[in-house]
Structure formats: C-alpha cells, structure tokens
Amino acid sequence: MPCSIVILEEIISLLETISDEQADEMRQRAVELAKTLQENYGDVRHVLYYGTGPAGVHMTEYKDPSGKPPQQLGELAESLLFKSNRLKIGAVAPEIEGRDADGETFRLSDYRGRIVFLAFCANWCGPCVAMYPEEREVLVEYSDKPATILHVNADDDISTLKKAIADGEITWRCWWDGNRGPIATQWHIDSWPTTFVLD
C-alpha cells in the first residue's frame, strides 16, 4: 500500500479520536503559529528541501508550476489565517463578485438563503470535469429545493468555458476568473477542484 495512503488512514483515525474541544485548541495553536511565522519570518522565501548525500542536505527554492516567484512564508501564513478565520464552519463566506460567461455581473450574496455548492474548477482539471455529470444530476434532483451550484472557472480563455456551456457539460452559472485570477487569489485557492458547501 502506498505510504501516502497509510499516512492518510492514520490521520483519519487520529482525527476520529479528537474531541471538538481538542480540535478547537489545535486550530487556535495553528493560528498562533501562523501569526508567529508571519511576524518573525514573513519575508523568508519558501524553500523545498530534498535528498541527502555525501554533501549533506540539498536545498533549493520552491518553484511554482505557474512560473510565479517562490512565495514568502508570510504569504503562506496569511493564507492559513484567511482560511482559518474566513472559510471555517459558521463563518460568513467572503463575497464574490465577477462576470459570468456572458459578461453579466453577479455576486455570491445574490444566492443568500440558498444552499450553494461552490466549486473552484477548470476544464483543464481532470477531476473537475469528472464531477460535471454528478453536478448535473444534483441540479435536477434538487431543482425544487433552495439549492444551487456555482463555479469559479479558472480556464485561461473564456471561450473554453463558453464551449463547455454550449456543449451542455456545464449547466450552472460560473464566474470566469482566469487561471489564478482575482477570486481564486482572494480565497487563497491553491488546488483545483476546491469545493465548499454554504448554507
């Protein structure tokens, strides 16, 4: 069995033994550590350690796949703090405002009072596209309920999103954000798909 699966299973079994009070304490400690990281080491570049050998541990700057320069540790801490404060259970979701594939402006708050399945997706993302059939089924199944699906689309070109809509692959409203656009940046999204259920 791959090591990552074993580790994941151990983490899940550990999480099942943690009480709500312990989880809150751990979350608070993580926030404190993120603040310390931000205050004391915020301008340090994120580095990736790899391998050891006769010369010792090798170190190199982390290279973002998009070609962006390595993040500073303060930016990583800011992301953690944002997620722990704004994207936690019980918090009001940050506002999203942008344009759909037709250029019409809409907001997340327009859907307040409804259950919203919010996904950050792109057509270049295999797992994202694999979710589309199930999402179409959910829309049909819950058509008589106050529920909806919204996507923040990260395709490089809006024509890709428009084609997916025209082909009937996407049957819900999407903000077109572009690759690592302002909405994904505001929400500190670093992997696709990322999903939220808002009540």
C-alpha positions in Angstrom: 0.0 0.0 0.0 1.5 3.4 -0.9 2.9 5.3 2.0 0.7 8.4 1.4 -2.5 6.2 1.8 -1.2 4.7 5.1 -0.4 8.2 6.4 -3.9 9.4 5.3 -5.6 6.5 7.0 -3.6 7.2 10.2 -4.5 10.9 10.1 -8.2 10.0 9.6 -8.2 7.5 12.6 -6.4 10.1 14.7 -8.9 12.8 13.8 -11.8 10.5 14.8 -10.4 10.3 18.3 -10.0 14.1 18.7 -12.8 15.9 20.6 -14.3 19.2 19.4 -12.5 20.9 22.3 -9.2 19.4 21.3 -9.8 20.4 17.7 -10.5 24.0 18.7 -7.3 24.0 20.8 -5.3 22.7 17.8 -6.9 25.2 15.4 -6.1 28.0 17.9 -2.5 26.8 18.2 -2.1 26.7 14.4 -3.4 30.3 14.2 -0.8 31.4 16.8 2.0 29.6 15.0 0.9 31.2 11.7 1.0 34.7 13.3 4.4 34.0 14.7 5.6 32.8 11.3 4.2 36.0 9.7 5.7 38.4 12.3 9.1 36.8 12.6 9.8 35.1 9.3 7.4 36.8 6.9 10.0 37.9 4.3 11.7 34.5 4.2 11.3 32.7 0.8 9.6 29.3 0.8 12.2 26.6 0.2 12.0 23.0 -0.6 14.5 20.6 1.0 15.2 17.4 -1.0 17.6 14.5 -0.6 20.7 13.9 1.4 24.1 12.6 0.2 27.8 12.9 0.9 27.4 16.7 0.6 24.6 16.8 3.2 21.1 18.1 2.8 20.4 19.8 -0.5 18.2 22.9 -0.6 16.6 24.7 -3.4 14.0 27.5 -3.8 10.5 26.1 -4.4 9.4 26.7 -8.0 5.7 27.4 -8.5 4.4 25.4 -11.6 2.8 28.6 -12.9 6.3 30.3 -13.1 5.5 32.7 -10.3 8.4 33.5 -7.9 8.5 31.5 -4.7 6.1 32.7 -2.0 7.3 34.2 1.2 6.5 32.5 4.4 4.4 35.5 5.4 2.2 34.9 2.4 1.7 31.2 3.3 0.8 32.3 6.9 -1.6 34.8 5.6 -3.3 32.1 3.5 -3.6 29.9 6.6 -5.0 32.7 8.7 -7.6 33.6 6.0 -8.7 30.1 5.7 -9.0 29.5 9.4 -10.9 32.8 10.0 -13.0 33.2 6.9 -13.5 29.7 5.5 -14.4 27.9 8.7 -17.7 26.4 9.7 -20.0 29.1 11.0 -18.3 32.0 9.2 -20.0 34.0 6.5 -18.4 33.3 3.2 -16.3 36.1 1.7 -18.2 37.9 -1.1 -17.5 37.0 -4.7 -18.3 39.4 -7.4 -17.5 38.9 -11.0 -18.7 38.2 -14.5 -20.2 35.1 -16.0 -19.5 33.6 -19.4 -22.0 36.1 -21.0 -20.3 39.1 -19.3 -23.1 39.6 -16.7 -22.0 40.7 -13.3 -23.3 38.7 -10.3 -22.5 38.1 -6.6 -22.4 35.2 -4.3 -24.6 37.2 -1.9 -27.3 37.1 -4.6 -27.8 33.4 -3.5 -28.0 34.1 0.2 -30.8 31.9 1.7 -30.0 29.0 -0.6 -27.7 26.1 -0.2 -24.8 26.7 -2.5 -22.3 24.1 -3.7 -19.4 26.4 -4.6 -16.5 24.9 -6.6 -13.3 26.3 -8.0 -12.9 24.4 -11.2 -11.4 24.4 -14.7 -11.7 22.4 -17.9 -8.0 21.7 -17.8 -8.5 19.9 -14.5 -9.5 16.2 -15.0 -11.1 15.7 -11.5 -13.1 18.9 -12.1 -14.5 17.7 -15.4 -15.2 14.3 -13.9 -17.6 16.0 -11.4 -19.7 17.6 -14.1 -22.1 14.7 -14.7 -22.8 14.3 -11.0 -23.3 18.0 -10.6 -25.8 18.0 -13.4 -27.7 15.1 -11.7 -27.7 17.1 -8.4 -29.2 20.1 -10.1 -32.0 18.0 -11.4 -32.5 16.2 -8.2 -32.7 19.4 -6.1 -34.5 21.5 -8.7 -37.5 22.0 -6.4 -35.2 22.9 -3.4 -33.5 26.2 -2.5 -30.1 24.9 -3.7 -27.8 25.7 -6.5 -24.3 25.0 -7.9 -21.9 27.9 -8.7 -18.4 27.6 -10.1 -15.4 29.9 -10.2 -13.8 28.9 -13.5 -10.1 29.0 -13.9 -9.7 28.4 -17.7 -7.1 30.6 -19.4 -9.6 31.6 -22.1 -13.3 32.3 -21.6 -14.0 30.6 -24.9 -13.2 27.2 -23.2 -15.9 27.9 -20.6 -18.4 29.1 -23.2 -17.8 25.8 -25.2 -18.4 23.7 -22.1 -21.7 25.5 -21.5 -22.7 25.3 -25.2 -22.0 21.6 -25.2 -24.2 21.1 -22.1 -21.3 20.0 -19.9 -21.8 22.9 -17.6 -25.4 23.7 -16.8 -24.9 26.1 -13.8 -23.7 29.6 -13.5 -19.9 30.3 -13.4 -17.7 33.3 -12.7 -14.9 33.3 -15.3 -11.8 34.1 -13.2 -9.0 33.0 -15.5 -6.0 31.0 -14.2 -5.3 32.0 -10.6 -7.5 35.1 -11.1 -8.6 37.6 -8.5 -11.4 35.5 -7.0 -9.1 32.4 -6.5 -6.4 34.7 -5.2 -8.9 36.4 -2.7 -10.0 33.0 -1.5 -6.3 31.7 -1.3 -7.2 28.7 -3.6 -4.1 26.6 -4.4 -5.6 23.5 -5.9 -8.4 22.6 -8.3 -11.0 21.5 -7.6 -11.7 23.1 -4.3 -15.2 22.9 -3.1 -17.4 24.5 -0.4 -21.0 23.9 0.7 -22.6 27.1 2.0 -25.9 27.0 3.9 
